[in-house]
Amino acid sequence: MNRSRYLVLVAAVALLGGLGAPTVAAHSHAHPSSALVVETDDALLTDLGILAAKRGWTLQQAVAHHARSEEFGHIQERIVTARPSMFVGARLSTTPGGTPTLYIKGRADQFVSDTVASAGFPIVVVEDRPLSQLELVARAVRLDEQLAGLGFRDIVTAFDAATSRLSADVARVPGLPTTAEQLLAALPADLRQGVTLFLSDHAVSRSFHAYGGMRMQGAGGTCTSGWSVTDGATTGVTTAGHCTAVTEIVEPGVGTWGLLFEAEHTTTYGDVEWRSSTTHIEPDDFYADASDVRDVSSVEARANITEGEAVCGYGRTSNFRDCDLVWDTWMPTCGGHSRLVGMQTDDTFTFGDSGGGWSVGNRAYGSISGQCSVAGVWHNTWSIADLYDEALGVTVRTS
C-alpha cells in the first residue's frame, strides 16, 4: 500500500468513527447495466469492516493489519524472488500491526539482512530451517505420489514452515492400511520422518459446484464466474476447472449469454478454466456481493500473498461476502490440485459457490476451488489469479 493511500484510509476511518458502513459512490458504467460500482477506497474499507466484525477488531485495527500486510508482502516478495532456495515461509502476526515472522533455510545472507533492515518495522527472522519452501513442496508432492501409488485416491498434503513437518490427510480405501502407523510403515524410509498422517472414513477434499459472481450453467449443472480475463486477443471469464459442462452465463437483470470453452487446468497451478462469450467483450468488473459491483484495479502478486493476510470471498449461492485470514499460501496437493491457498476456516461457502472471486477492495486474488482437510480441520481453498497465465495463458483484465 502506498503512503498516500494509507493516509486516505486513516482519514476515512476517522470520519466513519469505527465500524459504520462506508459510502457507496454511484459510477457510470455500461456493464453490468443497473449496478453501482464501489470506488477503490470505499471498497477496501467495506472489506476491512467485514474483517473487523469477524475478528472482533476495531476498524482501525483492521486498517493497521492491512497496512502491515502490504508492507511485509513487498519484503517477502523481494526475498522469494531473489532467494528462492533460502525462503521457507512468512507469517503475519495475529495482533493487528504486530511483528511478522520470516523463516529462512540456513543462515540469512547479506541480501536478506539488508532487505529486512530496509522494512522500517521489526521482523522476526527464524534461521536454520532445514528445508526451503521449494524443497518442502517437492517432498510433499512426493508423499502424495507415494500414497497414490499405494492405491489411495483422495489425498491432501501440507507443510508447516515453522517446523518443516509434512502432513497428509487420506481417505481410507478398503484393503489398504487403515491406521497411521500401518501407512507410515508402508512408505519409503526417508518419508517416515517428519511426517504426520491422518486417515478418514470420509472425503478429505471437496469442490463447490455452482454459482458465484455470476451464475454459469449448462446441461451438466451450474458453476461460477470469477474474473474477466484475456489472452491478448479474446476476452472471457474464469470459473473453477472442475466445472466442465457450463455453456452460458446469467447476467443479473439483463439476460443470458452463450459461452465457448477455451481451456482448463486442474493440476500444477490450481483449479481453473476460462470461457469466452460469443456476443460481447467482458468488462473488468466483478461482483463483491449481489449489489456491489467493482472495477478490478490490480492483481495480487503470487509472491506477495502471506500467511495471516486478510482476503475476502463471495459466492452467489451462499450470497454472503466474508473475510478470513490466509492459513497456507501453497498447499502442495489437494484432490489433485496444487498451489492452492488455504484459509483459516471453512464457514464461508457452500456447494454452489465454486469459481467465485477472492479479493481485497478492488484487487483480484483468486477464485474459489473448494475445501481441503488438513489434520482433520477443513479449510476453504482458492486458485491464485497471478498464476492464470501459467495455467491458461490468460491474465485478469484491470482498469
C-alpha positions as CSV (number, residue, x, y, z in Angstrom):
1,M,0.0,0.0,0.0
2,N,1.5,3.4,-0.9
3,R,1.7,6.0,1.8
4,S,-0.8,8.4,0.3
5,R,-3.5,5.7,0.0
6,Y,-2.9,4.6,3.6
7,L,-3.4,8.2,4.8
8,V,-6.7,8.3,2.8
9,L,-7.8,5.2,4.7
10,V,-6.8,6.6,8.1
11,A,-8.8,9.7,7.4
12,A,-11.7,7.7,6.2
13,V,-11.7,5.6,9.3
14,A,-11.7,8.7,11.5
15,L,-14.7,10.1,9.6
16,L,-16.5,6.7,9.8
17,G,-15.9,6.5,13.5
18,G,-15.4,2.8,13.9
19,L,-17.5,0.1,12.0
20,G,-20.0,2.3,10.3
21,A,-20.7,1.3,6.7
22,P,-18.6,3.2,4.1
23,T,-20.5,5.2,1.5
24,V,-21.1,3.7,-2.0
25,A,-20.5,6.1,-4.8
26,A,-22.5,5.9,-8.0
27,H,-20.3,5.2,-11.0
28,S,-21.4,5.4,-14.6
29,H,-20.8,2.0,-16.2
30,A,-22.3,0.3,-19.2
31,H,-22.0,-3.2,-17.9
32,P,-23.5,-4.6,-15.7
33,S,-26.3,-2.2,-16.6
34,S,-28.1,-1.5,-13.3
35,A,-25.4,-1.8,-10.6
36,L,-23.4,0.6,-8.5
37,V,-19.6,0.4,-8.8
38,V,-17.8,0.9,-5.5
39,E,-14.9,3.3,-5.6
40,T,-11.5,1.9,-4.6
41,D,-11.0,3.2,-1.0
42,D,-14.7,2.6,-0.1
43,A,-14.4,-0.9,-1.4
44,L,-11.4,-1.6,0.7
45,L,-13.0,-0.1,3.8
46,T,-16.1,-2.3,3.2
47,D,-13.9,-5.4,3.3
48,L,-11.9,-4.2,6.3
49,G,-15.1,-3.6,8.1
50,I,-16.2,-7.2,7.4
51,L,-12.8,-8.5,8.7
52,A,-13.0,-6.3,11.8
53,A,-16.5,-7.6,12.7
54,K,-15.4,-11.3,12.2
55,R,-12.2,-11.0,14.1
56,G,-13.6,-8.8,16.9
57,W,-11.2,-5.9,15.9
58,T,-11.9,-2.2,15.5
59,L,-11.8,-0.8,12.0
60,Q,-8.6,1.0,13.0
61,Q,-7.0,-2.4,13.9
62,A,-8.2,-3.9,10.6
63,V,-6.6,-1.0,8.7
64,A,-3.4,-1.4,10.6
65,H,-3.3,-5.2,9.8
66,H,-3.9,-4.5,6.1
67,A,-1.2,-1.8,6.0
68,R,1.3,-4.2,7.6
69,S,0.2,-7.0,5.2
70,E,1.0,-4.7,2.3
71,E,4.4,-3.6,3.7
72,F,5.5,-7.0,4.7
73,G,4.3,-8.6,1.5
74,H,6.7,-6.5,-0.5
75,I,9.6,-7.5,1.7
76,Q,8.5,-11.2,1.3
77,E,8.2,-10.8,-2.5
78,R,11.8,-9.5,-2.8
79,I,13.2,-12.4,-0.8
80,V,11.1,-15.0,-2.6
81,T,12.2,-13.7,-5.9
82,A,15.9,-13.2,-5.2
83,R,16.5,-16.1,-2.7
84,P,14.0,-18.9,-3.6
85,S,16.4,-21.6,-2.4
86,M,16.6,-19.8,1.0
87,F,13.0,-18.8,1.6
88,V,10.9,-21.1,3.7
89,G,7.8,-19.1,4.6
90,A,6.4,-15.9,6.2
91,R,3.7,-15.3,8.7
92,L,1.9,-12.1,9.8
93,S,1.2,-11.5,13.5
94,T,-2.3,-12.4,14.7
95,T,-2.2,-9.0,16.5
96,P,-3.1,-6.2,14.1
97,G,0.0,-4.3,13.1
98,G,2.1,-6.7,15.1
99,T,5.6,-8.1,14.3
100,P,5.7,-10.6,11.3
101,T,8.0,-13.6,11.0
102,L,10.2,-14.7,8.2
103,Y,11.6,-18.3,8.0
104,I,14.9,-18.9,6.3
105,K,16.8,-22.1,5.4
106,G,20.3,-22.0,6.9
107,R,21.7,-18.6,7.8
108,A,20.3,-15.3,6.4
109,D,22.8,-13.8,3.9
110,Q,23.6,-10.1,3.5
111,F,20.8,-9.6,0.9
112,V,18.2,-11.0,3.3
113,S,19.6,-9.0,6.2
114,D,19.6,-5.8,4.2
115,T,16.1,-6.4,2.9
116,V,14.7,-7.0,6.4
117,A,16.5,-3.9,7.7
118,S,15.0,-1.8,4.9
119,A,11.5,-2.6,6.0
120,G,11.3,0.2,8.6
121,F,9.5,-2.0,11.1
122,P,10.5,-5.1,13.2
123,I,10.6,-8.5,11.5
124,V,11.5,-11.7,13.4
125,V,13.8,-13.8,11.3
126,V,13.9,-17.5,12.2
127,E,17.0,-19.1,10.7
128,D,18.4,-22.6,10.4
129,R,15.3,-24.2,8.9
130,P,16.4,-27.5,7.3
131,L,14.4,-27.2,4.0
132,S,13.3,-24.4,1.7
133,Q,9.7,-23.9,0.7
134,L,10.5,-25.4,-2.7
135,E,12.1,-28.4,-1.1
136,L,9.2,-28.8,1.3
137,V,6.7,-28.7,-1.6
138,A,8.7,-31.2,-3.6
139,R,8.8,-33.5,-0.5
140,A,5.0,-33.1,0.0
141,V,4.3,-33.9,-3.7
142,R,6.5,-37.0,-3.5
143,L,4.5,-38.0,-0.4
144,D,1.3,-37.6,-2.4
145,E,2.7,-39.7,-5.2
146,Q,3.7,-42.5,-2.8
147,L,0.3,-42.6,-1.3
148,A,-1.4,-42.6,-4.7
149,G,1.0,-45.4,-5.7
150,L,-0.3,-47.5,-2.7
151,G,-3.9,-47.0,-4.1
152,F,-5.2,-44.0,-2.2
153,R,-7.1,-41.5,-4.3
154,D,-8.3,-38.7,-2.1
155,I,-5.2,-37.1,-0.6
156,V,-4.3,-33.7,0.9
157,T,-0.7,-32.8,1.8
158,A,0.6,-29.7,3.6
159,F,3.7,-28.5,5.4
160,D,4.5,-26.2,8.3
161,A,7.3,-23.6,7.7
162,A,8.0,-23.2,11.4
163,T,8.7,-26.9,12.0
164,S,9.4,-28.2,8.5
165,R,7.0,-31.1,9.2
166,L,4.7,-32.6,6.5
167,S,1.1,-33.8,7.0
168,A,-1.1,-35.8,4.8
169,D,-4.9,-36.4,5.2
170,V,-6.0,-39.6,3.4
171,A,-9.5,-41.1,2.8
172,R,-9.4,-44.8,3.7
173,V,-9.7,-47.4,0.9
174,P,-10.8,-51.0,1.5
175,G,-7.9,-53.4,1.5
176,L,-5.3,-50.7,2.2
177,P,-3.6,-49.7,5.5
178,T,-6.2,-48.4,7.9
179,T,-4.1,-46.8,10.6
180,A,-1.5,-44.0,10.5
181,E,1.1,-46.4,11.9
182,Q,0.4,-49.1,9.2
183,L,0.5,-46.5,6.5
184,L,3.7,-44.8,7.7
185,A,5.4,-48.3,7.7
186,A,4.4,-48.7,4.0
187,L,6.2,-45.5,3.0
188,P,9.9,-45.3,1.9
189,A,12.2,-44.8,4.9
190,D,13.1,-41.2,4.0
191,L,9.4,-40.3,4.2
192,R,8.8,-41.7,7.6
193,Q,10.5,-38.9,9.5
194,G,8.9,-35.5,10.0
195,V,5.5,-36.7,8.6
196,T,2.1,-36.8,10.3
197,L,-0.7,-38.9,8.7
198,F,-4.4,-38.6,9.3
199,L,-6.8,-41.2,7.9
200,S,-10.5,-40.6,7.5
201,D,-13.6,-42.6,6.6
202,H,-14.9,-39.6,4.7
203,A,-13.6,-37.4,1.8
204,V,-10.7,-35.1,2.6
205,S,-11.2,-32.8,-0.4
206,R,-14.4,-31.4,-1.9
207,S,-15.4,-29.0,-4.7
208,F,-18.2,-26.5,-4.7
209,H,-20.3,-27.0,-7.9
210,A,-22.3,-23.8,-8.8
211,Y,-23.0,-20.1,-8.7
212,G,-20.6,-17.3,-7.8
213,G,-20.0,-13.8,-9.1
214,M,-22.5,-14.6,-11.9
215,R,-24.3,-17.8,-12.4
216,M,-22.8,-20.1,-15.1
217,Q,-25.0,-23.0,-16.2
218,G,-25.3,-25.9,-18.7
219,A,-26.9,-29.3,-19.2
220,G,-24.4,-30.8,-16.7
221,G,-25.1,-28.4,-13.9
222,T,-24.2,-24.9,-12.7
223,C,-21.0,-23.1,-11.7
224,T,-19.5,-19.7,-11.0
225,S,-17.9,-16.8,-12.8
226,G,-14.8,-15.4,-11.2
227,W,-12.8,-12.9,-13.2
228,S,-12.8,-11.3,-16.7
229,V,-9.6,-12.4,-18.5
230,T,-7.9,-12.1,-21.8
231,D,-5.3,-14.0,-23.8
232,G,-4.4,-10.8,-25.7
233,A,-6.9,-11.3,-28.5
234,T,-10.0,-12.8,-26.9
235,T,-11.8,-11.9,-23.7
236,G,-13.7,-14.3,-21.4
237,V,-14.4,-15.3,-17.8
238,T,-12.9,-17.8,-15.4
239,T,-14.6,-20.5,-13.3
240,A,-13.3,-23.5,-11.4
241,G,-11.5,-26.1,-13.5
242,H,-13.8,-28.9,-12.2
243,C,-16.8,-27.1,-13.8
244,T,-16.8,-29.0,-17.1
245,A,-20.3,-28.5,-18.6
246,V,-21.3,-24.9,-18.3
247,T,-22.3,-23.3,-21.6
248,E,-23.8,-19.9,-20.6
249,I,-23.6,-17.1,-18.1
250,V,-26.5,-15.3,-16.5
251,E,-26.1,-11.5,-16.1
252,P,-28.4,-10.4,-13.3
253,G,-31.3,-8.2,-14.6
254,V,-30.0,-8.3,-18.2
255,G,-30.1,-11.8,-19.8
256,T,-28.2,-15.0,-20.5
257,W,-25.2,-15.2,-22.8
258,G,-23.6,-18.2,-24.5
259,L,-20.1,-19.3,-23.6
260,L,-17.4,-21.2,-25.6
261,F,-14.9,-23.4,-23.8
262,E,-11.3,-22.2,-24.2
263,A,-9.0,-24.1,-21.8
264,E,-8.9,-25.7,-18.3
265,H,-6.2,-26.6,-15.8
266,T,-6.7,-28.7,-12.7
267,T,-3.2,-29.8,-11.6
268,T,0.0,-27.8,-11.1
269,Y,-1.3,-24.3,-11.0
270,G,-4.7,-24.8,-9.3
271,D,-8.2,-25.5,-10.4
272,V,-9.4,-23.0,-13.0
273,E,-10.7,-22.7,-16.6
274,W,-11.9,-20.0,-18.9
275,R,-14.7,-19.5,-21.4
276,S,-15.3,-16.7,-23.9
277,S,-18.5,-15.1,-24.9
278,T,-19.9,-15.1,-28.5
279,T,-21.7,-11.8,-28.2
280,H,-19.7,-9.2,-26.2
281,I,-16.4,-8.2,-24.6
282,E,-16.3,-8.8,-20.9
283,P,-15.5,-5.7,-18.8
284,D,-13.1,-5.7,-15.9
285,D,-15.9,-5.8,-13.3
286,F,-16.8,-8.3,-10.6
287,Y,-19.5,-8.9,-8.0
288,A,-18.2,-8.4,-4.5
289,D,-21.7,-9.2,-3.4
290,A,-25.2,-9.2,-5.0
291,S,-25.4,-5.4,-5.1
292,D,-21.7,-4.3,-5.0
293,V,-20.0,-4.3,-8.5
294,R,-16.4,-3.2,-8.5
295,D,-13.7,-2.5,-11.1
296,V,-10.6,-4.6,-10.9
297,S,-7.6,-2.2,-10.3
298,S,-4.8,-4.8,-9.9
299,V,-3.9,-8.5,-9.3
300,E,-2.1,-9.6,-6.1
301,A,1.4,-11.0,-6.9
302,R,1.7,-14.7,-6.1
303,A,4.9,-14.0,-4.1
304,N,3.1,-11.2,-2.1
305,I,0.5,-13.5,-0.5
306,T,1.3,-14.0,3.1
307,E,0.1,-16.3,5.9
308,G,-2.2,-14.2,8.1
309,E,-3.2,-11.8,5.3
310,A,-6.9,-10.9,5.1
311,V,-8.7,-11.8,1.9
312,C,-12.5,-11.8,1.1
313,G,-14.6,-14.1,-1.0
314,Y,-18.1,-14.1,-2.3
315,G,-20.4,-16.9,-3.5
316,R,-23.7,-16.3,-5.3
317,T,-25.4,-19.4,-3.7
318,S,-24.5,-18.5,-0.2
319,N,-25.0,-14.8,-1.2
320,F,-22.5,-13.8,1.5
321,R,-19.3,-11.9,1.4
322,D,-16.9,-12.9,4.2
323,C,-13.3,-12.0,5.0
324,D,-10.8,-14.5,6.5
325,L,-7.1,-14.8,7.1
326,V,-4.7,-16.9,4.9
327,W,-3.7,-20.1,6.6
328,D,-1.4,-21.6,3.9
329,T,0.0,-19.9,0.8
330,W,0.9,-23.0,-1.0
331,M,-0.9,-26.3,-0.5
332,P,1.2,-28.9,-2.3
333,T,-1.7,-31.2,-3.2
334,C,-5.4,-31.3,-2.6
335,G,-7.7,-33.5,-4.6
336,G,-5.1,-33.5,-7.4
337,H,-4.7,-29.6,-7.4
338,S,-1.5,-27.8,-6.4
339,R,-0.6,-24.3,-5.4
340,L,-3.9,-23.6,-3.8
341,V,-4.2,-21.1,-1.0
342,G,-5.9,-22.3,2.2
343,M,-7.8,-20.1,4.5
344,Q,-8.1,-20.5,8.3
345,T,-11.8,-21.5,8.3
346,D,-14.4,-23.2,6.1
347,D,-17.5,-21.4,7.3
348,T,-18.0,-19.1,4.3
349,F,-19.0,-21.1,1.3
350,T,-21.3,-24.0,0.3
351,F,-21.9,-26.3,-2.6
352,G,-22.8,-23.9,-5.4
353,D,-20.1,-21.2,-4.9
354,S,-17.3,-22.7,-6.9
355,G,-15.4,-20.3,-9.1
356,G,-16.3,-17.1,-7.3
357,G,-13.7,-14.5,-6.7
358,W,-11.4,-13.8,-3.7
359,S,-10.4,-10.2,-3.5
360,V,-9.5,-7.2,-1.3
361,G,-11.0,-3.9,-2.2
362,N,-10.6,-3.7,-6.0
363,R,-7.6,-6.2,-6.2
364,A,-8.1,-9.7,-7.5
365,Y,-6.5,-12.5,-5.6
366,G,-8.0,-15.7,-6.9
367,S,-11.1,-17.9,-7.4
368,I,-12.9,-20.5,-5.2
369,S,-11.8,-24.1,-5.7
370,G,-13.4,-25.9,-2.7
371,Q,-12.2,-27.2,0.7
372,C,-9.3,-29.3,1.9
373,S,-9.0,-31.2,5.2
374,V,-5.6,-30.8,7.0
375,A,-5.1,-32.6,10.3
376,G,-8.8,-33.2,10.3
377,V,-9.6,-29.5,10.0
378,W,-11.4,-28.1,6.9
379,H,-10.1,-25.0,5.1
380,N,-11.6,-23.0,2.2
381,T,-9.2,-23.1,-0.8
382,W,-8.7,-20.9,-3.9
383,S,-6.6,-20.8,-7.1
384,I,-4.2,-17.9,-7.5
385,A,-5.2,-15.3,-10.1
386,D,-1.5,-14.4,-10.7
387,L,-0.9,-17.9,-11.9
388,Y,-3.7,-17.9,-14.6
389,D,-1.1,-17.1,-17.2
390,E,0.9,-20.3,-16.3
391,A,-2.3,-22.3,-16.1
392,L,-4.3,-21.0,-19.0
393,G,-2.3,-18.4,-20.9
394,V,-4.6,-15.6,-19.8
395,T,-4.5,-12.6,-17.4
396,V,-7.1,-10.8,-15.4
397,R,-8.4,-7.7,-17.0
398,T,-7.8,-4.5,-15.0
399,S,-9.0,-0.9,-15.3
